[in-house]
Amino acid sequence: HILTLNGKAMTITRMLAVHDRWDGLSLAQYTSFWTHCLVHNDYQHLKGNMTMLLLVGPSVEHNFKSRKVLWIMCIVSLVSALVHIVVGKSNTHQLGASGIVFSFILLNSLSSAKKGEIPVAFVITMILYMGDEMVKFVWPTDNISHHAHLTGGAVGAAAGFYIHEIRDAATPQQGQPKRVKKKD
């Protein structure tokens, strides 16, 4: 499907993707901060991302709750789009939900985290997934947006620790009395 945008013929996929050049006058530039996660390069790209989301998504949603997960997805989309504009290769566009997938992978590894603890699963995930992505980002051999993976993982990890910090602060420690709010 070909559409015309600003006098240029574009596919819907390309129109919804994030581009490496900033055009502040283009409405599509702003909407692409979130729409790029909805379009994929091909069926295999879509299938890979959806498979990973289906594998780790239910656990992430159960542990971090739907509304927080939706916010995390929106933040990952926005941040990875901005990072692509800054560090993406010239004449490229970013599309797909890989950043969200990586955020879910890191969030999933933090499912059992407690305040002041770093789960072994998180450490191993950081080494295996994020370490590999860092190497691929520094020495690229493909046209994959490894910075989106790194961004998603970083946002997912930060959000996971932050949510646990807030949750643990609100939960009384064992042996301590529950705080009761007094009505005025």
N, C-alpha and C positions, 0 to 999 in steps of 0.2 A: 504494500500500500504506500503510495507516494503522495505526500502533501507538500504544499508550498509554504515556506516560512521566510519572511523577509526577502522574497524574490528568489529563494533557493529551494530546489526540490530536495526533500528529505523523506526518508522512511519514518514511520511512526517510532520505531525503535530508536533511531538516531535522534529524533526530535525530543524524546523523553530522557535521553541519556545526558550525563554531565559532560560538558566540553572543556577542553584545556584552556580556552581563552574566555576571559570574563567580558560579558556584554551586559552591563547594568541596565540598558534600555530594553532588553528582551525579557518579556514575561516568562518565556520558556526557560530562561536561565534560572529564574527563581523557583519555578515549579519543579525543575529537574533535580533540585536538591533532595526531593523525596521520590519523584517518579522513576528515577534511574534504578531503584531497587525492584521495580515491577516488571522491567523488561530484561530479557536475556539474549545473549548472542545466538543461541540455538537451543534445540531441545535437550541436548546433553548437558549444557550449562544449567538450564532450568531444572532438569531432573536431579543433577548433583546437589544443587542448593536446596531443593525441596526435600530430598531424601535426608540430608543432614538436619534440616529444620524439623522434620517429622521425628527424627531419632532423638534429638536433644530438646526440642521445643516443649513437649509436655512436662518434662521434669523442671525445666526453667520456669514455665508458667506456674506450675504447682508451688515451687519454692519462692518465687519472687512476685507472684500475682500478676494478673493480666494487665492492669492499668500501668504498673511500673514497667512491665516488659514492652508495652506499646510505646511508652516514653523513651525507653532505651533504644528501640528500633528507630524512632524518629531522630534521636540525637546521633546515632551511628550514621544514618542516611545523610544528615546535614554535615556532620564533621568530615565524613569520608569524601563528600562532594567538594567541600572547601579545600581539603588536602589535595584532591586531584587537580583542582584549578592551580594550586601552588606548585606541586611537584610532578604532576602528570607529564608524560612525554608529549612533545609537540604534535599537533594534528591527531590527537586521540580523543576518545570519549570513554566514559566509564558507565558501565551498566551491570545490573545483576545485584543479587542480595548476599553476596559473599561476605561483605563486612558484617552484616547482621548474623550470618552463620557463625562467623568467628566470635562475635560477641556472645552468642548463645553457647558456644563451646566453652569459652572462659567462664561464663556465668554458671554453666552446669558443673564445672569443676569446683565451684565455690558453694555448691548447694549445702554442704555440711559445715561451712565455715562458722567459726565463733570468734568473738572479739578477741584480738590479741593472738590469734592462731592463723597459720597459713597451711591449708590442707596439702598433703602430699600430691593429691590429684592435680591441684592447681600448679604446683611446681613442675610436675612432669608435663602437663599440658603446655605450660609456658616454654619449656625446653623443646618439646617435640614440634608443636604447631608454630609458635611465635618465633622460635629460633630459626626454623626452616624458612619462614616468611621473611625474616630479616636478611638472611643470606640471599634469597631470591630478589629482594628489593635492592640490595647493594650491588649484586652481580646478576642482573636480569638476563634470562635466556629465552624469554617468551613475551607475549603481549598481555600478560595478566596484570591486573591492578593490585599488586602486592601491598601497596600502601593502603588500599581499602581494607585488606585483611588485617594489617597491623593496627589500623585505626579502630576497626571493629573490636578486635581483641583488647585493645587498650581501654576503650570506652566500656566494654563489657566487664573487664576486671575492676576498673574504678567504680563502676556502678554497683557491682556485686559487693565489694568491700564497704562501700558507702551504705548500701541498704542493710547489710548485716550490722554495721556500726549503729545505725539508727534503731534497728530492731532490738539489738542487744541492750542498748541504753534504755529502751522502753520496757524491757522485761526484767522483773526483779531477779536478783541473783538468789541461788539456793540458800535458804536459811534467813533471807531478809524478808521483812514484811512487805506486802504489796502497798503501794502508795494509793491512797484514796483521795480523790478530789473532793474538797469541801464546797458545798454550795454556799453562796453568799447570802 
